[in-house]
Every structure is written in C-alpha cells, then in structure tokens.
Amino acid sequence: MLRRLFWIVLGAMGALQADRWLRQKRSQLTPNAITGTMLDKINQRLESNRART
C-alpha cells in the first residue's frame, strides 16, 4: 500500500516537473525567440568584427 502510494506521488512529481520543463522550452522555441536569438548573435559578430578593424 505505501509502496504504491510512493510510486503514485513520484509519478505525479515527475509529470509536473516534465510539464514545467516543456513550458520553458516551448517559450524558448517560438519563432520570435529563435529569430531574436539569431539576430542577437549576428549583431554580436558584426560588432566584434567592427571592433577589430
């Protein structure tokens, strides 16, 4: 009985943690986030090239 309850609670905790992780990743993988990240990297590269010359 206690062992079964332990596994149910552990499964629920795992499901909640997985849901939280997926929500964070989903917000990072939106088209706007990907485009913004890509533009930031390009901007940093251009600024570092400009600083060298």
C-alpha positions, 0 to 999 in steps of 0.5 A: 500500500505505501509502496504504491502510494510512493510510486503514485506521488513520484509519478505525479512529481515527475509529470509536473516537473516534465510539464514545467520543463516543456513550458520553458522550452516551448517559450524558448522555441517560438519563432520570435525567440529563435529569430531574436536569438539569431539576430542577437548573435549576428549583431554580436559578430558584426560588432566584434568584427567592427571592433577589430578593424 
